[in-house]
Structures are given as structure tokens and as C-alpha cells.
Amino acid sequence: MEVDCASELQIEDVRHHPVEMVAMLRNLLCEGAKVTADPKRVGFYEVENREVVYYIHVSPTSKKIMLLATWPAEAGLEGAHQAA
């Protein structure tokens, strides 16, 4: 999935996540983060950094990105378990 960060990136937060999470998603997409297509749903993706996985949908017509869900990344969970 390629993202055009030269134009204004439209992200709709349908679940009212913290503003910081939406900003981090925007940064990850513009920096070329790891994006994995959902094999069961066309237009749905997981965007991952070390701490959080973002589940998004990209509209095929408007290219608007909808942030649907987030959860802790496995790498982040491993670090938390080691610290405990």
C-alpha cells in the first residue's frame, strides 16, 4: 500500500482513539511503516510499529483512511513481560 503524504492525508477515527494515536498512525504511514494487507478483506490493513498495531480501511474511491482498531504489538508485549 502506498500513501501520498504530499497531499493532506485524510484519516477518519471512527472509534475516537486519542489524538496522539491518530498522529502516530499518520507519521507511520508517511515514513513507510510495515503495512500488511488483511488476506480476508480487500482494502483492510494492519500498520505496525514496535508498540501498537493499527487496523485500518482505505476507501478505494476517496483514498480516505479509516482507523478502526488498535492493539498492543507482540514486540511491545514481550518487552513488558521481560520488565515484569
PEWO-V464962 format. One record per residue. PHI is phi in radians with two decimals (* if undefined). D_LAST is the distance of its C-alpha to the last C-alpha in Angstrom with 1 decimal. Layout:
phi=PHI d_last=D_LAST
phi=PHI d_last=D_LAST
This chain:
phi=* d_last=36.7
phi=-1.87 d_last=38.1
phi=-2.07 d_last=37.8
phi=-1.63 d_last=40.5
phi=-1.52 d_last=38.9
phi=-1.20 d_last=42.3
phi=-1.62 d_last=43.2
phi=-1.15 d_last=41.3
phi=-1.39 d_last=38.4
phi=-1.62 d_last=38.5
phi=-2.12 d_last=35.3
phi=-1.78 d_last=35.6
phi=-1.70 d_last=32.5
phi=-1.34 d_last=33.6
phi=-1.98 d_last=30.4
phi=1.02 d_last=30.2
phi=-1.27 d_last=26.9
phi=-1.02 d_last=26.1
phi=-0.97 d_last=28.6
phi=-1.09 d_last=26.0
phi=-1.19 d_last=24.9
phi=-1.16 d_last=28.6
phi=-1.10 d_last=29.1
phi=-1.13 d_last=26.2
phi=-1.05 d_last=27.8
phi=-1.02 d_last=31.2
phi=-1.10 d_last=29.9
phi=-1.05 d_last=28.2
phi=-1.13 d_last=31.5
phi=-1.28 d_last=33.6
phi=-1.59 d_last=31.6
phi=1.45 d_last=31.9
phi=-1.11 d_last=28.4
phi=-1.13 d_last=27.8
phi=-2.16 d_last=29.8
phi=-2.08 d_last=30.1
phi=-1.22 d_last=33.0
phi=-1.33 d_last=32.4
phi=-1.17 d_last=34.7
phi=-1.72 d_last=35.7
phi=-2.41 d_last=36.7
phi=-1.21 d_last=38.9
phi=1.50 d_last=37.8
phi=-1.91 d_last=34.2
phi=-2.51 d_last=31.4
phi=-1.93 d_last=27.7
phi=-1.99 d_last=26.8
phi=-2.23 d_last=23.4
phi=-2.13 d_last=21.5
phi=-1.16 d_last=18.0
phi=-1.88 d_last=16.5
phi=-2.38 d_last=19.1
phi=-1.90 d_last=21.8
phi=-1.88 d_last=25.1
phi=-1.83 d_last=27.7
phi=-2.26 d_last=31.2
phi=-2.17 d_last=34.8
phi=-1.94 d_last=37.5
phi=-1.15 d_last=41.0
phi=-1.21 d_last=43.5
phi=-1.64 d_last=46.2
phi=-1.63 d_last=44.8
phi=1.16 d_last=41.7
phi=-1.17 d_last=39.8
phi=-1.79 d_last=36.0
phi=-1.91 d_last=34.5
phi=-1.45 d_last=30.8
phi=-1.75 d_last=30.1
phi=-2.80 d_last=26.4
phi=-2.43 d_last=23.0
phi=-2.73 d_last=19.6
phi=-1.12 d_last=16.3
phi=-1.28 d_last=17.0
phi=-1.05 d_last=15.5
phi=-1.08 d_last=14.7
phi=-1.16 d_last=12.7
phi=-1.18 d_last=10.8
phi=-1.09 d_last=10.1
phi=-1.12 d_last=8.8
phi=-1.17 d_last=6.4
phi=-1.19 d_last=5.2
phi=-1.21 d_last=5.5
phi=-1.27 d_last=3.8
phi=-1.38 d_last=0.0
